[in-house]
Amino acid sequence: MVNKSIALLGATGSIGTSALAVVAEQNISVVLASAHKNYSSLLQAAYQHHIPCLIFTGIEDKALQTKLKSENPDIRIYFGEAELLTAIASENYDIALNAIAGSGGLRYSFAVLKNNKLLALANKESLIMGGHILTKMLSDKPILPVDSELSALFQAMGKHPAEEIRFLHLTASGGIFRDLPLEDFNKITPQQALINPNWTMGAKVTLDSATMFNKALEVMETHWLFKQPYSKIKAVIHPQSIVHSLVEFIDGSFLAQMSKPDMKLPILYALSWPQRVHSQLVETDLISLPPLTFQEIDPKRYPLFYLGLEVANAGGIYPTVINSAVEAVSFLFLQNKIPYLKMFDLVKKALDEQEPVSDPDLETILQINAQTCQKVLQYVI
C-alpha cells in the first residue's frame, strides 16, 4: 500500500480518473481534489473516496455554488482559481498530482513547489512554459513525471549520472494518421483525429498525438526533467506502445520500460516512489504481445513535431508561444472552423510575429500565453 496523502488536481479527466483507480486499490488518502466544472463526477468521487475538500475552478454561477454547498454539508466546497491556490498552500498533503489539462496548469505546479511539496506532474505545459523557473525551485525532491514516456525514462535512468547516457529515446504511437496517405490529409475531420489507436486520452492530448506535437512537448519536458541537452534527446515511432521509452548508455546498451499501454502504471509509480508496491491494475502477458517495431518520424506527416524541435532549441518565450498557438488552433479545428492542414500555418504565423524574450518570468509567460491564444483565435474568428 502507498502510505501517502495526495492532492489531486484535475480529478475528472482521463488522468484523474486513472489516478482514482490507483487511489482505490492502494487505499491512498485524498486530501483535496479539483475539477473545472464537472461537479457530478467530482462529488461522486468525493463520496466514494472520502475526499473532504473540493475546488471547482470553472463554476461561476452563484446559485449553483450555493446549491452544491447546501446539498453537500459534510464536504468543504470552494470555487475559483484563487481558492485552489489557497488550498494547495494550506492543506496538509504529501504529494500533489497535477493532472490539469493545458497551460492553466503551470500556476498550480508553481504553487505546489513553492509550498515545498512533492509534485507528480501530468501537466506537460508546466515544464514547456516554465521549466526554467520550476527546476530552480527544486531542492532535494525531484519532479515525478506521470507521462508514460517520461516515467519510463525516469525508471530506466535510475541513479546513472548524466555522463553515462548517450541518448534518451522517446517513443510515440504515431497517432491515428501514421498510415494515412498524405494526399488524404486535406480531408481529415475532427472525428477522425479524436481516435487514438493505443491510448484513451482527452480530446486535446489525442489531437496532439495525431499531429505528434505531444512528442515535441515531451522532448522539452525531457530536457528540463533530466538536464540533458536537446542533442541527446531523440524520438521514434513505436506503433505498439509497449516500449514506453529507452535510455541508451555510452557502452551501447539500452534499458527500456515496457508494459501494455495504461496510465495507471506511471501514476502508481509516481505516487509510490521511491518504492514499488504490489498492484494488479496493469498486467502484461509477454506471449500475447505483437511484434515490436520502430520507425522514423516523417517530417511531411508530422510538421508540428519538427517545428516544436526548432522552438525547443530557440528557447525563451517561444515554447510558451507554440504551446498556446497549438491550443488555439486545436480548438479551431475541433470546432470545424479551420481544416487540419491549416493548424501548422497559423502556429507558424504566431511564432513569426513573436518578439524574443530570453528569460521570461511567470507573469510574462502567463501574459504572452493569453495574448497568443487570443491572437490566433482572431486570425479566424
C-alpha positions as CSV (number, residue, x, y, z in Angstrom):
1,M,0.0,0.0,0.0
2,V,1.0,3.6,-0.6
3,N,1.1,5.4,2.8
4,K,0.8,8.9,1.5
5,S,-1.9,11.6,1.3
6,I,-2.4,13.4,-2.0
7,A,-3.9,16.5,-3.6
8,L,-5.5,15.5,-6.9
9,L,-5.7,18.4,-9.3
10,G,-7.8,17.7,-12.3
11,A,-9.6,14.7,-10.8
12,T,-12.3,14.2,-13.5
13,G,-10.1,14.0,-16.6
14,S,-8.6,10.8,-18.0
15,I,-5.5,11.0,-15.8
16,G,-7.6,11.9,-12.8
17,T,-9.9,9.0,-13.3
18,S,-7.0,6.6,-13.6
19,A,-5.5,8.1,-10.5
20,L,-8.7,7.4,-8.6
21,A,-8.4,3.8,-9.6
22,V,-4.9,3.7,-8.1
23,V,-6.2,5.5,-5.0
24,A,-8.9,2.9,-4.6
25,E,-6.6,-0.1,-4.9
26,Q,-3.8,1.4,-2.7
27,N,-6.1,2.9,-0.1
28,I,-4.5,6.3,-0.6
29,S,-5.9,9.3,1.3
30,V,-7.1,12.1,-1.0
31,V,-7.0,15.4,1.0
32,L,-8.3,17.6,-1.8
33,A,-9.5,17.3,-5.3
34,S,-10.3,19.8,-8.1
35,A,-12.2,19.9,-11.3
36,H,-13.2,22.6,-13.7
37,K,-17.0,22.3,-13.9
38,N,-17.8,18.6,-13.7
39,Y,-19.4,18.7,-10.3
40,S,-21.4,15.4,-10.6
41,S,-18.3,13.3,-11.3
42,L,-16.2,15.0,-8.6
43,L,-18.9,14.7,-6.0
44,Q,-19.4,11.1,-6.8
45,A,-15.6,10.6,-6.3
46,A,-15.7,12.6,-3.1
47,Y,-18.2,10.3,-1.5
48,Q,-16.6,7.1,-2.9
49,H,-13.1,8.1,-1.7
50,H,-14.0,10.2,1.3
51,I,-12.4,13.4,0.0
52,P,-13.1,16.2,2.4
53,C,-12.3,19.2,0.3
54,L,-13.3,20.0,-3.3
55,I,-12.5,23.0,-5.5
56,F,-14.2,23.9,-8.8
57,T,-12.2,26.4,-10.8
58,G,-14.8,27.0,-13.6
59,I,-18.2,27.3,-11.8
60,E,-19.1,30.9,-11.6
61,D,-22.9,30.6,-11.2
62,K,-23.7,31.8,-7.7
63,A,-26.9,29.9,-7.4
64,L,-25.2,26.7,-8.4
65,Q,-22.4,27.3,-5.9
66,T,-25.0,27.8,-3.1
67,K,-26.9,24.7,-4.2
68,L,-23.7,22.5,-4.2
69,K,-22.7,23.7,-0.8
70,S,-26.1,23.2,0.8
71,E,-26.7,19.8,-0.7
72,N,-23.2,18.5,0.5
73,P,-22.7,20.0,4.0
74,D,-20.1,17.4,5.0
75,I,-17.7,18.4,2.2
76,R,-15.8,21.7,2.1
77,I,-16.5,23.1,-1.3
78,Y,-14.8,26.1,-2.8
79,F,-14.9,27.9,-6.2
80,G,-12.3,29.7,-8.4
81,E,-8.6,29.5,-9.2
82,A,-7.6,31.6,-6.1
83,E,-9.3,29.1,-3.8
84,L,-7.4,26.2,-5.4
85,L,-4.1,28.1,-5.0
86,T,-5.1,28.7,-1.3
87,A,-5.8,25.1,-0.8
88,I,-2.6,24.0,-2.4
89,A,-0.7,26.3,0.1
90,S,-2.7,25.5,3.2
91,E,-3.9,21.9,3.1
92,N,-1.7,19.1,4.6
93,Y,-0.7,16.5,2.0
94,D,2.4,14.6,1.0
95,I,2.2,14.8,-2.8
96,A,0.2,16.7,-5.4
97,L,-0.7,15.1,-8.7
98,N,-1.2,17.9,-11.3
99,A,-3.4,16.4,-13.9
100,I,-5.0,19.7,-15.0
101,A,-5.0,20.0,-18.8
102,G,-3.5,22.8,-20.7
103,S,-1.5,25.9,-20.0
104,G,-3.6,26.7,-16.9
105,G,-1.7,24.0,-15.0
106,L,1.5,26.0,-14.7
107,R,0.5,28.3,-11.9
108,Y,-0.6,25.2,-9.8
109,S,2.7,23.4,-10.3
110,F,4.4,26.6,-9.2
111,A,2.2,26.8,-6.1
112,V,2.9,23.1,-5.1
113,L,6.7,23.6,-5.4
114,K,6.5,26.9,-3.6
115,N,4.8,25.0,-0.7
116,N,7.8,22.6,-0.8
117,K,5.6,19.6,-1.6
118,L,6.4,16.7,-3.9
119,L,5.0,17.2,-7.4
120,A,3.8,14.4,-9.6
121,L,3.4,16.0,-13.0
122,A,1.0,15.0,-15.8
123,N,0.6,18.6,-17.0
124,K,3.1,18.9,-19.8
125,E,2.7,22.7,-20.1
126,S,4.2,23.3,-16.7
127,L,7.7,22.4,-17.9
128,I,7.2,23.6,-21.5
129,M,6.4,27.1,-20.5
130,G,8.1,27.3,-17.1
131,G,10.8,24.6,-16.9
132,H,13.5,27.2,-16.4
133,I,11.5,28.5,-13.3
134,L,10.2,25.3,-11.8
135,T,13.6,23.4,-11.9
136,K,15.2,26.3,-10.0
137,M,12.7,25.7,-7.2
138,L,13.7,22.1,-6.5
139,S,15.8,21.2,-3.5
140,D,16.2,17.5,-2.6
141,K,12.8,16.5,-4.2
142,P,12.6,15.7,-7.9
143,I,9.5,16.4,-10.1
144,L,8.0,13.0,-10.6
145,P,6.8,12.5,-14.2
146,V,3.5,10.9,-14.8
147,D,3.5,10.9,-18.7
148,S,4.2,7.3,-19.6
149,E,7.3,8.2,-21.7
150,L,8.9,10.5,-19.1
151,S,8.1,8.0,-16.4
152,A,9.8,5.3,-18.4
153,L,13.0,7.4,-18.8
154,F,12.9,8.2,-15.1
155,Q,12.7,4.5,-14.2
156,A,15.3,3.3,-16.8
157,M,17.8,6.0,-15.9
158,G,17.8,5.2,-12.2
159,K,20.8,6.7,-10.5
160,H,23.1,6.6,-13.5
161,P,24.9,10.0,-13.9
162,A,24.3,12.2,-17.0
163,E,27.8,11.4,-18.4
164,E,26.9,7.7,-18.7
165,I,24.0,8.5,-21.0
166,R,24.4,8.6,-24.8
167,F,20.8,9.3,-25.9
168,L,17.3,9.3,-24.4
169,H,14.8,7.8,-26.8
170,L,11.1,8.8,-26.5
171,T,8.6,6.5,-28.2
172,A,5.4,7.6,-29.9
173,S,2.5,5.6,-31.3
174,G,2.3,7.9,-34.3
175,G,-1.3,8.6,-33.7
176,I,-4.3,7.6,-35.9
177,F,-2.8,9.1,-39.1
178,R,0.5,7.3,-39.2
179,D,-0.5,5.2,-42.2
180,L,-3.0,7.6,-43.8
181,P,-1.9,8.6,-47.4
182,L,-0.5,12.2,-47.4
183,E,-2.9,13.1,-50.2
184,D,-5.8,12.4,-47.8
185,F,-4.7,14.8,-45.1
186,N,-6.8,17.7,-46.6
187,K,-9.9,15.6,-45.8
188,I,-9.1,14.9,-42.1
189,T,-12.1,15.5,-39.8
190,P,-12.2,16.2,-36.1
191,Q,-14.0,12.9,-35.6
192,Q,-11.1,11.1,-37.2
193,A,-8.5,13.0,-35.2
194,L,-10.1,12.1,-31.9
195,I,-9.3,8.5,-32.2
196,N,-6.0,7.1,-30.8
197,P,-5.0,3.5,-31.7
198,N,-3.5,2.7,-28.3
199,W,-4.4,5.1,-25.6
200,T,-7.6,6.6,-24.1
201,M,-7.0,10.3,-23.6
202,G,-8.7,13.7,-23.6
203,A,-9.5,15.5,-26.8
204,K,-6.6,17.9,-26.8
205,V,-4.0,15.2,-26.0
206,T,-5.5,12.9,-28.6
207,L,-5.2,15.5,-31.3
208,D,-1.6,16.3,-30.2
209,S,-0.9,12.6,-30.6
210,A,-2.3,12.7,-34.1
211,T,-0.1,15.7,-35.1
212,M,2.9,14.4,-33.0
213,F,3.1,17.8,-31.3
214,N,2.8,16.0,-28.0
215,K,6.2,14.4,-28.7
216,A,7.8,17.8,-29.3
217,L,6.4,18.8,-25.9
218,E,7.9,15.6,-24.3
219,V,11.3,16.4,-25.8
220,M,11.1,19.8,-24.0
221,E,10.0,18.1,-20.8
222,T,12.8,15.6,-21.0
223,H,15.3,18.5,-21.4
224,W,14.2,20.1,-18.2
225,L,13.5,17.0,-16.1
226,F,16.7,15.2,-16.8
227,K,19.0,18.2,-17.5
228,Q,20.0,16.7,-20.9
229,P,20.9,18.8,-24.0
230,Y,18.5,18.6,-26.9
231,S,21.2,16.9,-29.0
232,K,20.9,13.8,-26.7
233,I,17.1,13.5,-26.9
234,K,15.5,11.6,-29.7
235,A,12.1,10.3,-30.6
236,V,10.9,7.4,-32.7
237,I,7.6,5.9,-33.7
238,H,6.7,2.6,-32.0
239,P,3.2,1.7,-33.2
240,Q,2.5,-0.9,-30.5
241,S,3.1,1.5,-27.5
242,I,4.7,-1.4,-25.4
243,V,8.1,0.1,-25.0
244,H,7.4,3.5,-23.4
245,S,10.9,4.9,-23.8
246,L,14.6,3.8,-23.8
247,V,17.8,5.0,-22.3
248,E,20.9,4.4,-24.4
249,F,24.1,4.3,-22.4
250,I,27.6,5.1,-23.5
251,D,28.6,1.4,-23.6
252,G,26.0,0.8,-26.2
253,S,23.4,-0.9,-24.0
254,F,19.7,0.1,-23.8
255,L,17.4,0.0,-20.9
256,A,13.6,0.2,-21.6
257,Q,10.5,0.3,-19.5
258,M,7.8,-1.9,-21.0
259,S,4.1,-2.7,-20.3
260,K,0.8,-2.6,-22.1
261,P,-0.4,1.0,-22.5
262,D,-2.2,2.0,-19.4
263,M,-1.7,5.3,-17.5
264,K,-2.4,3.6,-14.1
265,L,1.2,2.3,-14.1
266,P,3.1,5.6,-14.3
267,I,0.6,7.1,-11.9
268,L,1.2,4.3,-9.4
269,Y,5.0,4.6,-9.8
270,A,4.9,8.4,-9.2
271,L,2.7,8.0,-6.1
272,S,4.7,5.1,-4.6
273,W,8.2,6.5,-5.5
274,P,10.9,5.7,-4.4
275,Q,9.4,2.3,-3.7
276,R,7.5,-0.2,-5.8
277,V,4.3,-1.6,-4.4
278,H,2.2,-4.6,-5.3
279,S,-0.6,-3.9,-7.7
280,Q,-2.8,-5.8,-10.1
281,L,-4.1,-2.8,-12.0
282,V,-1.8,-3.4,-15.0
283,E,-0.7,-6.9,-16.1
284,T,1.2,-7.6,-19.3
285,D,1.3,-11.0,-21.0
286,L,4.5,-11.3,-22.9
287,I,3.3,-14.2,-25.0
288,S,0.4,-12.3,-26.3
289,L,2.3,-9.1,-27.3
290,P,2.6,-8.3,-31.0
291,P,6.0,-7.9,-32.7
292,L,7.6,-4.7,-31.6
293,T,8.7,-2.3,-34.4
294,F,10.2,1.2,-34.7
295,Q,10.3,3.7,-37.5
296,E,11.5,7.3,-38.1
297,I,9.2,10.3,-37.8
298,D,8.2,11.6,-41.2
299,P,8.6,15.5,-41.4
300,K,5.9,15.7,-44.1
301,R,3.4,13.8,-42.0
302,Y,4.3,15.5,-38.7
303,P,5.5,19.1,-39.4
304,L,4.3,20.3,-36.0
305,F,6.8,17.9,-34.3
306,Y,9.7,19.3,-36.2
307,L,8.5,22.9,-35.7
308,G,8.4,22.1,-32.0
309,L,12.0,20.9,-32.0
310,E,13.1,24.2,-33.6
311,V,11.2,26.1,-30.9
312,A,12.8,23.9,-28.2
313,N,16.2,24.9,-29.3
314,A,15.2,28.6,-29.6
315,G,14.0,28.6,-26.0
316,G,13.0,31.7,-24.2
317,I,9.3,32.7,-24.7
318,Y,8.9,30.6,-27.9
319,P,7.8,27.3,-26.2
320,T,5.0,29.3,-24.5
321,V,4.0,30.8,-27.8
322,I,3.9,27.5,-29.7
323,N,2.0,25.7,-26.9
324,S,-0.6,28.5,-26.7
325,A,-0.9,28.7,-30.5
326,V,-1.4,24.9,-30.7
327,E,-4.1,25.1,-28.0
328,A,-5.9,27.8,-30.0
329,V,-5.7,26.0,-33.4
330,S,-6.8,22.8,-31.8
331,F,-9.9,24.5,-30.6
332,L,-10.5,26.0,-34.0
333,F,-10.0,22.6,-35.8
334,L,-12.2,20.7,-33.3
335,Q,-14.9,23.3,-33.9
336,N,-14.7,22.8,-37.6
337,K,-13.5,26.4,-38.1
338,I,-10.2,25.5,-39.9
339,P,-9.0,22.4,-41.8
340,Y,-6.4,20.1,-40.3
341,L,-3.6,21.3,-42.5
342,K,-4.2,25.0,-41.6
343,M,-3.2,24.4,-38.0
344,F,0.5,24.3,-38.9
345,D,0.3,27.6,-40.9
346,L,-1.4,29.5,-38.1
347,V,1.1,28.2,-35.5
348,K,4.0,29.2,-37.7
349,K,2.5,32.7,-38.2
350,A,2.1,33.2,-34.4
351,L,5.8,32.3,-33.9
352,D,7.0,34.5,-36.7
353,E,5.1,37.5,-35.2
354,Q,6.5,37.0,-31.6
355,E,9.5,39.1,-30.4
356,P,12.1,37.1,-28.5
357,V,12.1,37.2,-24.7
358,S,15.1,35.3,-23.4
359,D,14.3,34.6,-19.7
360,P,10.6,35.3,-19.1
361,D,9.2,35.4,-15.5
362,L,6.0,33.7,-14.5
363,E,3.8,36.7,-15.1
364,T,5.3,37.4,-18.5
365,I,4.7,33.7,-19.5
366,L,1.1,33.8,-18.4
367,Q,0.5,37.2,-20.2
368,I,2.0,36.1,-23.5
369,N,0.3,32.8,-23.3
370,A,-3.1,34.5,-23.1
371,Q,-2.2,37.1,-25.7
372,T,-1.0,34.4,-28.2
373,C,-4.2,32.4,-27.8
374,Q,-6.4,35.5,-28.4
375,K,-4.3,36.5,-31.4
376,V,-4.5,33.1,-33.1
377,L,-8.3,32.9,-32.5
378,Q,-8.6,36.3,-34.1
379,Y,-6.8,35.1,-37.2
380,V,-10.0,33.2,-37.9
381,I,-12.9,34.4,-35.8
